[in-house]
């Protein structure tokens, strides 16, 4: 049986940029477009040339090698010919392979937002598509609010889609712009569109996630016949986001309901780069990856319940719906107070630590972990701290340095302009090879000052930690009151792109932070010597 082709359309650089707090520079857009191009996405929508300086500059050159580079913009204005519309001219002049026009397909919006007649809107769609095709561009039309428009006036919504198709649009994309349509409605409406003369091989779906069903709606549309799926990396987008391509792609590639009938440009080898793509994008956004993201999250193939872990070790299929390596992820049997010996032995083995199940030191390690977790530690979220604890308990680790003490002071004062200013100062004494090194640092926050002081002068190890960066810092209060126990979790990263997590617990937030900071530095030094880090590298 010949498989039908599903085309992937990424709108991270256009629709995704509408996410609150995200504002891509030209350099950011070039980097993301390159990532998408190399991964094998069919269409990369880059933005709206002519609408702002960033997008105009971005479209001054073609930014992809294999992917079709797509410019986005409005259809021509009513009352102006296609040849005299400056917006349409900007789209045609952009260095793109294709143009995606956004067009109103809900008669209510045509009347209220555009203030023109229904026929004038249809004329704008047709003339815009014809102008793009005449310029040698692949044309496609995003029928905005299509599903709401269809429910309000099915005849007119269909007229909009059919006009785009008959004018020469390669793709007519049905948009659930408000994100409120339900999967059964999507299926029924797509089937109706096909029944009214637009073949599924020319239809696309653009779903928003306002009811948490953007992926379900996209798959329902595929089931009904569409052959182009639009979405964004990690599901970013305005309001609740867009359909998440990082979840959609492996579902289409790995699930029999789809891979028996459809194929994509993403082959098995490229799919193994999915986790790396997702995490690299989060890194560019300067945010931590979602640990519970399907397929690519750090917890996607993790279990810490003893009975689950035991079954998982016997046969991974007992608790895994796809092999983690198929998407570039890894299995994690986590250590916690819920885990039995099998968890610990497997967790240690994956870190290159061999231990017999009869070794009394293993019983000691399990006892220490359970005691510490009872007092507030959480090792399932702190792989690096667990590995250091295991190596100390089961053997030894080098004593790179010792801490002679530290002091942190916080001062609240008025500056010369009478404004309140809060300054933190930290002093750390480190002993390396018998020599005491004292460092002082100032910062706005006490933990930041302590981190700067700790890493300011590491003697002969200084060059080894220059690329160490604290990517995230989380604090959780474990009980109430001003004398509460505090848990600090620190995420670190270095120039190799490897991340690791360390934990500290204390009645004092500064002391808890210092514990986690110390573990992070020690782990980094051991990783540099290939004495640790296997789990982090995975």
Wavefront OBJ file of the C-alpha trace (Angstrom):
o trace
v 0.000 0.000 0.000
v 1.341 3.421 -0.982
v 1.492 5.769 1.979
v 0.149 9.297 1.731
v 2.453 12.203 2.522
v 1.887 14.436 5.535
v 3.539 17.867 5.216
v 4.783 19.677 8.319
v 4.441 23.443 8.542
v 6.212 25.268 11.379
v 4.987 28.711 12.442
v 7.235 29.184 15.486
v 8.815 32.303 13.984
v 5.469 33.928 13.214
v 2.587 32.653 15.348
v 4.974 31.457 18.070
v 6.461 34.925 18.356
v 3.095 36.131 19.656
v 3.806 34.267 22.912
v 3.966 36.761 25.809
v 7.599 37.373 26.766
v 9.062 36.079 23.483
v 10.601 38.507 21.022
v 12.977 37.005 18.471
v 15.883 38.970 17.052
v 16.992 38.437 13.449
v 19.848 36.287 14.793
v 17.383 34.205 16.830
v 15.214 33.677 13.764
v 18.184 32.610 11.659
v 19.253 30.088 14.316
v 15.732 28.629 14.703
v 15.135 28.467 10.952
v 18.410 26.564 10.576
v 17.392 24.100 13.303
v 14.035 23.460 11.628
v 15.584 23.178 8.176
v 18.171 20.644 9.328
v 15.534 18.619 11.174
v 13.497 18.212 7.994
v 10.410 20.425 8.424
v 8.698 20.951 5.045
v 7.648 24.584 5.528
v 9.248 27.196 7.787
v 7.113 30.313 8.159
v 9.431 33.160 9.030
v 7.167 36.101 9.804
v 5.508 39.084 8.192
v 7.856 41.042 5.875
v 6.980 44.712 5.720
v 5.204 44.650 9.093
v 8.283 45.325 11.240
v 12.040 45.878 10.740
v 13.016 42.468 12.162
v 10.878 40.457 9.750
v 11.736 42.697 6.812
v 15.448 42.165 7.482
v 14.938 38.444 8.011
v 13.353 38.118 4.568
v 16.160 40.007 2.825
v 17.717 36.571 2.212
v 16.426 33.036 1.849
v 17.067 31.427 5.248
v 16.563 27.723 4.514
v 18.349 25.160 2.364
v 15.751 22.405 1.946
v 12.625 23.628 3.730
v 10.264 25.925 1.850
v 10.737 29.415 3.281
v 7.326 31.021 3.824
v 6.347 34.681 4.133
v 3.105 35.503 5.916
v 0.786 38.446 5.287
v -2.687 39.753 4.601
v -4.552 39.428 1.351
v -4.663 42.628 -0.682
v -6.861 45.459 0.500
v -10.294 45.981 -1.001
v -10.525 48.837 -3.471
v -6.866 48.557 -4.521
v -5.561 46.411 -7.358
v -3.097 43.629 -6.569
v -0.366 45.475 -8.471
v -0.849 48.643 -6.387
v -1.067 47.097 -2.915
v 2.144 47.841 -0.933
v 1.557 45.020 1.529
v 1.199 42.461 -1.241
v 4.281 43.914 -2.934
v 6.335 43.351 0.244
v 5.285 39.720 0.314
v 6.084 39.128 -3.343
v 9.471 40.863 -3.070
v 10.514 38.891 0.030
v 13.152 36.196 -0.554
v 10.706 33.395 0.117
v 9.601 30.271 -1.689
v 5.976 30.591 -0.657
v 3.430 33.085 0.639
v 0.817 32.248 3.250
v -2.076 34.719 3.087
v -4.364 35.112 6.071
v -7.963 35.613 4.989
v -11.219 36.124 6.833
v -13.591 33.195 6.441
v -16.191 34.162 9.061
v -18.706 36.597 7.582
v -19.021 38.326 10.970
v -15.328 39.270 10.820
v -15.605 40.363 7.194
v -18.313 42.826 8.180
v -16.918 43.994 11.538
v -13.132 43.786 11.122
v -12.731 44.507 7.410
v -15.883 46.538 6.799
v -16.312 45.183 3.275
v -18.821 42.983 1.510
v -18.559 39.220 1.444
v -17.909 39.293 -2.303
v -15.128 41.869 -1.946
v -13.409 39.569 0.549
v -13.618 36.678 -1.924
v -12.157 38.904 -4.651
v -9.250 39.870 -2.373
v -8.485 36.199 -1.715
v -8.585 35.247 -5.403
v -6.508 38.169 -6.668
v -3.857 37.751 -3.951
v -3.383 34.069 -4.704
v -3.194 34.719 -8.456
v -0.579 37.466 -7.917
v 1.594 35.159 -5.803
v 1.370 32.329 -8.330
v 2.193 34.731 -11.183
v 5.315 35.801 -9.250
v 6.476 32.176 -9.082
v 5.590 31.689 -5.412
v 3.770 28.740 -3.912
v 0.529 30.185 -2.537
v -1.413 29.096 0.481
v -4.304 30.651 2.377
v -4.930 30.480 6.122
v -8.704 30.655 6.448
v -8.859 32.493 9.763
v -11.644 31.507 12.203
v -12.734 28.878 9.680
v -14.437 26.512 12.118
v -16.344 29.268 13.932
v -17.176 30.782 10.547
v -18.429 27.449 9.249
v -20.663 26.961 12.278
v -22.092 30.469 11.785
v -22.415 30.416 7.995
v -21.184 27.197 6.365
v -21.903 28.338 2.819
v -19.702 31.429 3.087
v -16.849 29.692 4.894
v -16.843 27.082 2.130
v -16.901 29.849 -0.501
v -13.739 31.348 1.028
v -11.904 28.014 1.005
v -13.098 27.111 -2.486
v -12.139 30.550 -3.847
v -8.587 30.133 -2.581
v -8.324 26.651 -4.066
v -9.769 27.587 -7.456
v -7.474 30.627 -7.686
v -4.475 28.306 -7.483
v -3.591 27.977 -3.798
v -1.468 24.883 -3.166
v -2.788 24.712 0.390
v -6.038 25.884 1.940
v -5.466 25.846 5.706
v -8.442 25.572 8.048
v -7.710 27.566 11.199
v -9.253 27.067 14.629
v -8.136 30.570 15.566
v -10.016 30.796 18.872
v -9.023 27.249 19.838
v -12.469 26.244 21.045
v -13.532 23.693 18.430
v -13.841 20.085 19.581
v -12.284 17.078 17.756
v -15.605 15.611 16.529
v -16.521 19.027 15.090
v -13.136 19.298 13.355
v -13.559 15.896 11.764
v -17.095 16.598 10.541
v -16.261 20.037 9.143
v -13.117 18.847 7.337
v -15.123 16.018 5.788
v -17.689 18.577 4.638
v -15.001 20.754 3.035
v -13.663 17.754 1.105
v -17.181 16.754 0.079
v -17.652 20.253 -1.371
v -14.776 19.896 -3.799
v -11.463 20.715 -2.088
v -9.269 17.598 -1.988
v -7.627 16.651 1.274
v -4.182 16.703 -0.385
v -4.620 20.501 -0.589
v -5.968 21.035 2.933
v -4.107 21.959 6.112
v -5.003 22.356 9.789
v -3.918 25.169 12.105
v -5.093 24.506 15.670
v -4.780 26.605 18.809
v -4.688 25.043 22.261
v -7.262 26.994 24.240
v -9.073 23.840 25.366
v -5.882 21.777 25.520
v -6.908 19.910 22.359
v -4.748 21.424 19.605
v -2.971 18.108 19.054
v -6.225 16.116 19.215
v -7.835 18.516 16.731
v -4.837 18.266 14.385
v -4.979 14.473 14.444
v -8.754 14.525 13.933
v -8.188 16.690 10.857
v -5.580 14.246 9.536
v -8.032 11.374 10.074
v -10.634 13.362 8.126
v -8.275 13.966 5.201
v -6.005 17.031 5.613
v -2.401 16.500 4.583
v -0.654 19.557 6.007
v -0.290 20.064 9.767
v 0.738 23.420 11.216
v 2.215 23.989 14.662
v 5.135 25.327 16.662
v 8.137 24.042 18.578
v 7.145 23.077 22.118
v 3.657 24.427 21.427
v 4.462 28.105 21.956
v 2.010 30.703 20.696
v -0.426 33.367 21.780
v -2.751 32.678 24.703
v -2.517 28.919 25.368
v -0.254 28.189 22.417
v -0.428 26.257 19.167
v -0.384 22.582 18.287
v 2.938 21.224 19.539
v 4.906 19.769 16.624
v 7.317 18.131 19.072
v 4.429 15.932 20.211
v 2.628 15.634 16.878
v 5.640 14.487 14.859
v 6.501 11.371 16.910
v 2.828 10.473 17.211
v 2.477 10.508 13.433
v 5.801 8.689 13.000
v 5.589 6.033 15.703
v 1.930 5.194 16.228
v 0.468 2.481 13.991
v -2.766 4.420 13.613
v -0.785 6.875 11.479
v 2.535 5.404 10.318
v 0.785 2.541 8.516
v -0.957 5.054 6.259
v 1.194 8.201 6.203
v 4.825 9.194 5.807
v 6.739 12.410 6.495
v 10.116 13.893 5.616
v 11.196 13.065 9.174
v 12.738 9.602 8.982
v 13.738 7.403 11.932
v 17.257 8.858 12.068
v 16.076 12.459 12.141
v 13.427 11.610 14.720
v 16.208 10.676 17.132
v 17.152 14.366 17.161
v 13.721 15.424 18.437
v 14.651 15.708 22.121
v 17.777 17.662 21.235
v 15.759 20.027 19.019
v 13.172 20.651 21.728
v 15.772 21.295 24.418
v 17.951 23.454 22.166
v 14.925 25.637 21.434
v 14.185 26.022 25.153
v 17.830 26.933 25.698
v 17.564 29.644 23.052
v 14.491 30.971 24.879
v 16.507 30.838 28.134
v 13.971 28.632 29.873
v 14.129 25.185 31.403
v 12.644 22.315 29.382
v 9.310 20.940 30.588
v 10.237 17.762 32.474
v 6.826 16.219 31.816
v 6.636 17.028 28.110
v 5.473 13.980 26.108
v 8.254 12.087 24.336
v 11.062 14.590 25.069
v 10.681 15.480 28.759
v 13.197 14.302 31.365
v 10.331 12.457 33.080
v 8.740 11.077 29.898
v 10.390 7.690 30.414
v 11.005 7.871 34.153
v 9.513 5.788 36.930
v 10.187 5.694 40.639
v 7.573 3.263 41.937
v 9.292 0.019 42.952
v 6.835 -2.411 41.323
v 6.845 -0.396 38.079
v 10.628 -0.196 38.078
v 11.011 -3.929 38.616
v 8.708 -4.698 35.668
v 10.406 -2.039 33.555
v 13.792 -3.630 34.065
v 12.443 -7.012 32.947
v 10.753 -5.636 29.832
v 10.634 -1.874 29.036
v 7.396 -2.339 27.072
v 5.531 -2.873 30.344
v 5.575 0.878 31.072
v 6.828 2.546 27.864
v 4.557 3.293 24.900
v 7.517 3.854 22.528
v 11.271 3.195 22.897
v 12.786 6.362 24.419
v 15.804 6.240 22.096
v 13.463 6.548 19.079
v 13.006 10.232 19.951
v 16.490 10.782 21.379
v 15.377 10.436 24.996
v 16.476 7.977 27.682
v 14.936 5.675 30.234
v 15.242 6.710 33.865
v 14.522 4.446 36.798
v 14.619 7.039 39.546
v 15.804 6.760 43.100
v 13.402 7.682 45.876
v 12.006 6.422 49.136
v 9.422 4.478 47.091
v 12.071 2.458 45.271
v 13.422 -0.976 46.069
v 16.874 -2.441 45.515
v 16.229 -3.001 41.816
v 15.790 0.750 41.319
v 19.038 1.559 43.049
v 21.105 -1.129 41.334
v 19.853 -0.035 37.922
v 20.309 3.665 38.672
v 23.879 3.023 39.843
v 24.696 0.795 36.873
v 23.629 3.487 34.429
v 26.054 5.826 36.144
v 28.881 3.345 35.736
v 28.773 2.249 39.378
v 28.770 -1.530 39.835
v 27.533 -2.858 43.151
v 26.356 -6.278 44.344
v 22.851 -6.570 45.732
v 24.427 -8.207 48.800
v 26.908 -5.392 49.392
v 26.199 -3.854 52.833
v 27.208 -0.462 51.420
v 24.195 -0.649 49.097
v 21.920 -1.103 52.114
v 23.662 1.842 53.718
v 23.074 4.009 50.608
v 19.398 3.073 50.462
v 19.044 3.881 54.141
v 20.751 7.270 53.720
v 18.604 8.179 50.712
v 15.370 7.267 52.467
v 16.415 9.129 55.617
v 17.386 12.209 53.647
v 14.220 12.181 51.552
v 12.227 11.981 54.782
v 13.976 15.185 55.876
v 13.221 16.978 52.607
v 15.762 15.961 49.949
v 14.383 14.940 46.540
v 16.927 12.921 44.610
v 14.633 11.995 41.734
v 14.962 15.632 40.680
v 18.673 15.937 41.483
v 20.639 13.326 39.551
v 24.021 14.920 40.188
v 23.595 15.120 43.974
v 22.483 11.487 44.034
v 25.518 10.367 42.060
v 27.884 12.245 44.389
v 26.163 10.749 47.443
v 26.388 7.246 45.932
v 30.061 7.577 45.062
v 30.871 8.896 48.544
v 28.947 6.065 50.193
v 30.138 3.209 47.983
v 33.684 4.416 47.459
v 35.445 7.738 47.404
v 35.586 10.922 45.380
v 38.578 13.247 45.139
v 38.794 16.103 47.604
v 39.322 18.884 45.114
v 38.864 21.581 47.758
v 37.530 22.202 51.229
v 35.393 25.048 52.528
v 36.849 26.847 55.530
v 33.672 28.872 55.938
v 31.427 31.453 54.341
v 29.567 34.573 55.410
v 26.689 36.417 53.747
v 25.528 39.904 54.666
v 22.494 41.794 53.416
v 22.349 45.575 53.761
v 19.331 47.771 53.128
v 20.232 51.417 52.764
v 19.427 54.641 50.949
v 21.538 55.696 47.994
v 22.620 59.286 47.238
v 19.251 59.961 45.586
v 17.300 58.810 48.612
v 16.169 55.573 46.994
v 16.161 52.288 48.889
v 18.948 49.967 47.809
v 19.471 46.372 48.960
v 22.959 44.925 48.509
v 24.219 41.447 49.390
v 27.868 40.658 50.087
v 29.338 37.169 50.407
v 32.740 35.997 51.627
v 33.917 32.432 50.957
v 37.138 30.773 52.160
v 38.309 27.825 50.041
v 41.274 25.566 50.816
v 43.073 24.014 47.833
v 46.286 22.021 48.341
v 46.668 23.522 51.803
v 46.358 27.107 50.546
v 43.442 29.244 51.721
v 41.805 31.428 49.095
v 39.324 34.080 50.206
v 36.899 35.639 47.747
v 34.390 38.460 48.188
v 31.511 39.328 45.853
v 28.544 41.687 45.810
v 25.197 41.159 44.091
v 21.563 42.123 44.432
v 20.637 38.778 45.963
v 22.430 36.750 48.661
v 22.506 33.483 46.707
v 23.860 35.249 43.628
v 26.564 36.894 45.766
v 27.435 33.531 47.335
v 27.667 31.866 43.918
v 29.904 34.627 42.565
v 32.178 34.493 45.615
v 32.394 30.690 45.581
v 33.512 30.606 41.954
v 35.570 33.793 41.908
v 38.928 32.181 42.713
v 39.243 28.414 42.423
v 42.979 28.412 42.044
v 44.213 25.722 39.670
v 40.611 24.652 38.947
v 39.396 28.091 37.871
v 39.674 27.419 34.132
v 37.616 24.243 34.582
v 34.557 26.030 35.926
v 34.612 29.165 33.771
v 31.890 27.696 31.521
v 29.671 26.602 34.428
v 26.346 28.453 34.370
v 23.419 28.229 36.793
v 20.450 27.783 34.453
v 17.696 27.672 37.059
v 17.188 28.064 40.802
v 14.098 26.755 42.590
v 13.156 27.135 46.243
v 10.453 25.184 48.034
v 9.339 25.652 51.611
v 8.653 22.201 53.084
v 6.707 23.244 56.182
v 5.168 26.375 57.605
v 6.447 29.139 59.810
v 9.524 31.342 59.826
v 11.666 28.358 60.894
v 10.564 26.304 57.887
v 12.770 23.693 56.225
v 13.840 24.914 52.778
v 14.766 22.815 49.763
v 16.820 24.390 46.988
v 17.152 22.757 43.579
v 19.765 24.139 41.187
v 20.038 23.343 37.484
v 23.497 23.789 35.971
v 24.825 23.686 32.425
v 28.236 23.990 30.800
v 29.575 24.665 27.308
v 28.995 21.045 26.286
v 25.234 21.605 26.644
v 24.927 18.982 29.398
v 22.585 19.815 32.289
v 22.630 18.478 35.813
v 20.609 19.060 38.954
v 21.757 19.380 42.576
v 19.831 19.756 45.813
v 20.341 21.233 49.262
v 18.084 21.197 52.355
v 18.375 23.287 55.516
v 16.455 25.489 57.936
v 18.518 28.293 56.362
v 17.901 29.104 52.696
v 21.482 30.321 52.229
v 22.936 27.106 53.659
v 20.622 24.983 51.478
v 21.713 27.002 48.452
v 25.367 26.573 49.351
v 24.977 22.782 49.576
v 23.495 22.683 46.080
v 26.159 25.058 44.734
v 28.949 22.926 46.214
v 27.543 19.744 44.660
v 27.251 21.487 41.294
v 30.913 22.531 41.277
v 32.188 19.132 42.497
v 30.082 17.351 39.900
v 31.469 19.636 37.193
v 35.070 18.856 38.224
v 34.335 15.124 38.238
v 32.537 15.345 34.891
v 35.591 17.038 33.388
v 37.615 13.977 34.438
v 35.032 11.493 33.126
v 34.493 10.347 36.721
v 30.820 11.318 36.604
v 28.245 12.587 34.195
v 27.038 9.601 32.237
v 23.463 10.096 33.309
v 23.635 13.844 32.648
v 25.090 13.293 29.198
v 22.142 11.052 28.398
l 1 2 3 4 5 6 7 8 9 10 11 12 13 14 15 16 17 18 19 20 21 22 23 24 25 26 27 28 29 30 31 32 33 34 35 36 37 38 39 40 41 42 43 44 45 46 47 48 49 50 51 52 53 54 55 56 57 58 59 60 61 62 63 64 65 66 67 68 69 70 71 72 73 74 75 76 77 78 79 80 81 82 83 84 85 86 87 88 89 90 91 92 93 94 95 96 97 98 99 100 101 102 103 104 105 106 107 108 109 110 111 112 113 114 115 116 117 118 119 120 121 122 123 124 125 126 127 128 129 130 131 132 133 134 135 136 137 138 139 140 141 142 143 144 145 146 147 148 149 150 151 152 153 154 155 156 157 158 159 160 161 162 163 164 165 166 167 168 169 170 171 172 173 174 175 176 177 178 179 180 181 182 183 184 185 186 187 188 189 190 191 192 193 194 195 196 197 198 199 200 201 202 203 204 205 206 207 208 209 210 211 212 213 214 215 216 217 218 219 220 221 222 223 224 225 226 227 228 229 230 231 232 233 234 235 236 237 238 239 240 241 242 243 244 245 246 247 248 249 250 251 252 253 254 255 256 257 258 259 260 261 262 263 264 265 266 267 268 269 270 271 272 273 274 275 276 277 278 279 280 281 282 283 284 285 286 287 288 289 290 291 292 293 294 295 296 297 298 299 300 301 302 303 304 305 306 307 308 309 310 311 312 313 314 315 316 317 318 319 320 321 322 323 324 325 326 327 328 329 330 331 332 333 334 335 336 337 338 339 340 341 342 343 344 345 346 347 348 349 350 351 352 353 354 355 356 357 358 359 360 361 362 363 364 365 366 367 368 369 370 371 372 373 374 375 376 377 378 379 380 381 382 383 384 385 386 387 388 389 390 391 392 393 394 395 396 397 398 399 400 401 402 403 404 405 406 407 408 409 410 411 412 413 414 415 416 417 418 419 420 421 422 423 424 425 426 427 428 429 430 431 432 433 434 435 436 437 438 439 440 441 442 443 444 445 446 447 448 449 450 451 452 453 454 455 456 457 458 459 460 461 462 463 464 465 466 467 468 469 470 471 472 473 474 475 476 477 478 479 480 481 482 483 484 485 486 487 488 489 490 491 492 493 494 495 496 497 498 499 500 501 502 503 504 505 506 507 508 509 510 511 512 513 514 515 516 517 518 519 520 521 522 523 524 525 526 527 528 529 530 531 532 533 534 535 536 537 538
